[in-house]
Amino acid sequence: MARLSIVERTQLTPTLAKYAERAAAGGREQALLFQIAGHRPEMFETYFRFYFPAHTTGAVSGTLKELVRLRIAQLNDCFT
């Protein structure tokens, strides 16, 4: 299994630093996602511009979308 180093928050782009700061309120693991994304900020910032609105808006709540995502992962023996 590949291992990626954690990029220091001071080295993140302003956008990823903002995401990491918000995620830190939810716990260390959530903030680490954005620090690892710091290796390819241009790719992940593009992805997050798509993902966040798709995940948090629409006819179905973000909570239900997350539960469905986790169930699909479980059915496919995917550890997420």
C-alpha positions, 0 to 999 in steps of 0.5 A: 500500500502506498503511503503519502506524506502529510503536507504542512498546513503552512505549505498548502494553497490558500484554498486547501488551507481553508478547507483544512481549517474547516475540517479540523473542527471535525477532527484530525483525520478530516483535516489530513485529507486536505493536507495530503491533497496538498501534493497535487493542489490544482487537481484536488481544488478542481475536484472539490469545486465539483464535489462539495456542491454535488454533495451538499445541494440538491433534492437529497440531503448530504447526510443521506448521500454520505450514507448511500456512499458508505453502503455502496462501499460496503457492498463492494468491499471497499474500505473508505 
